[in-house]
Amino acid sequence: MNMKIIEYEPQFKEDFVRLNTEWITQYFQLENPDYRLFENPEKIITDGGNIFFVLHDDKVTGTAALLAEDGGKVYEIAKMAVTPEYRGKGIGETLLKHLLDYAKQHKAVRLYLISNTTLKPAIKLYEKLGFKQILGKENDYTRGDYMAELFLTV
């Protein structure tokens, strides 16, 4: 499989929305924070974060975002999705490792994420890569009942 990871370009906005809408509506329902990000994903980048896409033979099969906080010292991993027919093929792990490398290169000291305990394969992946569950802060998502963090050594 010919796979590469690229950074956000405006022509991929609809793919970002499509991939995230697919997984969210499969398990939950879209919420106001989802709609806000879908309207203007470029804000993630102008706020110091980034969005990445996995391409297989030029087909977008996955995406994830890093939302910058504290001047880029902290990133929230958000909107990570893989299209259904490509799940279970290591794309999520490859993408998450890319996010970790990117955060290290940009001198971040901490990554965190908000998820849901019903998403067992995702939580297993986070823990495999060193994330530890924490008691979370209040978050904007009704579905957000799991929070994990990873401190980076740069």
C-alpha positions as CSV (number, residue, x, y, z in Angstrom):
1,M,0.0,0.0,0.0
2,N,1.4,3.4,-1.0
3,M,0.8,5.6,2.0
4,K,2.0,9.1,2.8
5,I,1.1,11.8,5.4
6,I,0.6,15.4,4.3
7,E,-0.4,18.6,6.0
8,Y,-3.6,20.5,5.5
9,E,-4.5,22.0,2.2
10,P,-7.8,23.7,1.5
11,Q,-8.9,21.1,-1.1
12,F,-8.9,18.6,1.8
13,K,-11.4,20.5,3.9
14,E,-14.3,18.3,2.8
15,D,-12.3,15.1,3.5
16,F,-11.7,16.4,7.0
17,V,-15.4,16.9,7.5
18,R,-16.4,13.7,5.8
19,L,-14.0,11.4,7.8
20,N,-14.9,12.9,11.1
21,T,-18.7,13.0,10.4
22,E,-18.4,9.2,9.5
23,W,-17.0,8.1,12.8
24,I,-18.8,10.5,15.1
25,T,-22.2,9.7,13.7
26,Q,-21.4,6.0,13.7
27,Y,-21.1,6.1,17.5
28,F,-22.5,9.4,18.8
29,Q,-23.9,12.6,17.3
30,L,-22.4,15.7,16.0
31,E,-22.1,18.5,18.6
32,N,-21.7,22.3,18.4
33,P,-17.8,22.1,18.8
34,D,-17.7,19.7,15.8
35,Y,-19.7,22.1,13.6
36,R,-17.5,25.0,14.6
37,L,-14.3,23.1,13.6
38,F,-15.9,21.9,10.4
39,E,-16.9,25.4,9.4
40,N,-13.3,26.7,9.7
41,P,-10.6,24.1,10.1
42,E,-8.0,26.6,9.0
43,K,-8.4,28.2,12.4
44,I,-6.6,25.2,13.9
45,I,-3.6,26.2,11.8
46,T,-3.8,30.0,12.4
47,D,-4.0,29.2,16.2
48,G,-0.7,27.4,15.9
49,G,-1.8,23.8,15.4
50,N,-1.9,21.6,12.3
51,I,-4.1,19.1,10.5
52,F,-2.7,16.0,8.8
53,F,-4.1,13.6,6.2
54,V,-3.1,10.0,5.3
55,L,-3.2,9.4,1.5
56,H,-3.3,5.9,-0.1
57,D,-2.6,6.3,-3.8
58,D,-3.9,9.9,-3.6
59,K,-7.1,8.8,-1.7
60,V,-7.6,10.5,1.7
61,T,-8.1,7.6,4.2
62,G,-7.3,9.3,7.5
63,T,-7.0,12.6,9.3
64,A,-6.0,14.1,12.7
65,A,-5.5,17.5,14.1
66,L,-3.2,19.0,16.7
67,L,-4.8,22.0,18.5
68,A,-2.2,24.3,20.0
69,E,-2.4,25.5,23.6
70,D,0.0,27.5,25.8
71,G,2.0,28.9,22.9
72,G,2.5,25.4,21.3
73,K,3.9,23.8,24.5
74,V,0.7,21.7,24.7
75,Y,-1.3,20.1,21.9
76,E,-4.7,18.5,22.1
77,I,-5.0,15.6,19.6
78,A,-8.4,16.0,18.0
79,K,-10.5,14.9,15.1
80,M,-8.6,11.7,14.5
81,A,-10.4,9.5,12.0
82,V,-9.8,6.6,9.5
83,T,-12.3,5.8,6.8
84,P,-14.1,2.5,7.7
85,E,-12.6,0.3,4.9
86,Y,-9.1,1.2,6.0
87,R,-9.5,0.6,9.7
88,G,-7.4,-2.1,11.3
89,K,-4.5,-1.6,8.9
90,G,-2.2,0.5,11.1
91,I,-3.2,3.8,9.7
92,G,-4.3,5.2,13.1
93,E,-1.0,4.1,14.7
94,T,1.1,5.6,11.9
95,L,-0.9,8.9,12.1
96,L,-0.6,9.1,15.9
97,K,3.2,8.4,15.7
98,H,3.4,11.2,13.2
99,L,1.6,13.6,15.6
100,L,4.0,12.7,18.3
101,D,7.0,13.3,16.1
102,Y,5.6,16.6,15.0
103,A,4.9,17.7,18.5
104,K,8.5,16.8,19.6
105,Q,9.9,18.7,16.6
106,H,7.9,21.7,17.7
107,K,9.2,21.5,21.3
108,A,5.8,20.6,22.8
109,V,6.0,19.2,26.3
110,R,2.6,17.6,26.6
111,L,-0.1,16.0,24.5
112,Y,-3.6,15.2,25.6
113,L,-6.7,13.9,24.1
114,I,-10.4,13.5,24.9
115,S,-12.2,10.4,23.8
116,N,-14.9,8.0,24.9
117,T,-14.5,4.7,26.8
118,T,-16.6,2.8,24.2
119,L,-13.9,3.4,21.6
120,K,-11.8,0.5,22.9
121,P,-9.4,0.1,19.9
122,A,-8.5,3.8,20.0
123,I,-7.9,3.7,23.8
124,K,-5.8,0.6,23.4
125,L,-3.7,2.5,20.7
126,Y,-3.2,5.5,22.9
127,E,-2.1,3.4,25.8
128,K,0.3,1.4,23.6
129,L,2.0,4.6,22.6
130,G,2.4,5.7,26.2
131,F,-0.7,7.8,27.0
132,K,-1.9,7.6,30.6
133,Q,-5.5,8.1,31.6
134,I,-6.1,11.2,33.7
135,L,-9.0,12.8,35.5
136,G,-10.1,15.2,32.8
137,K,-11.0,18.8,32.9
138,E,-14.4,19.9,31.8
139,N,-14.6,19.6,28.0
140,D,-17.0,20.8,25.3
141,Y,-18.2,17.3,24.3
142,T,-21.0,15.3,25.8
143,R,-19.2,12.2,24.5
144,G,-15.9,13.1,26.1
145,D,-15.7,10.7,29.1
146,Y,-12.1,9.6,28.8
147,M,-9.0,11.8,28.9
148,A,-5.3,10.8,28.6
149,E,-2.0,12.6,28.4
150,L,1.6,12.0,27.4
151,F,4.6,14.1,28.5
152,L,7.2,14.4,25.8
153,T,11.0,14.5,26.4
154,V,12.6,16.6,23.7
